[in-house]
Amino acid sequence: MASAHGIDPRAFEDPRNHYPTDDQFYASDRPAHPVLPEDRPRGGGPTTTIKHRGTWATVALVAGIVLLILVGIALFP
């Protein structure tokens, strides 16, 4: 049993004991031309900045929540 796979030397001719190389194994389910276009190409995109809600909208939202809490406390002491 000096084989790397522990195969009995008498069974070397058995086709069930044929082990493909790593390249053959990993290439078996690959297409002939495995290079695919990128789904999200890098760079060269639009140069306009994304507009977010301003800080005033955030301040108004926080102030509204605080006001709602204060009104709730004032109405139900």
Buried (B, 14 or more C-beta within 10 A) or exposed (E): EEEEEEBEEEEEEEEEEEEEEEEEEEEEEEEEEEEEEEEEEEEEEEEEEEEEEEEEEEEEEEEEEEEEEEEEEEEEE
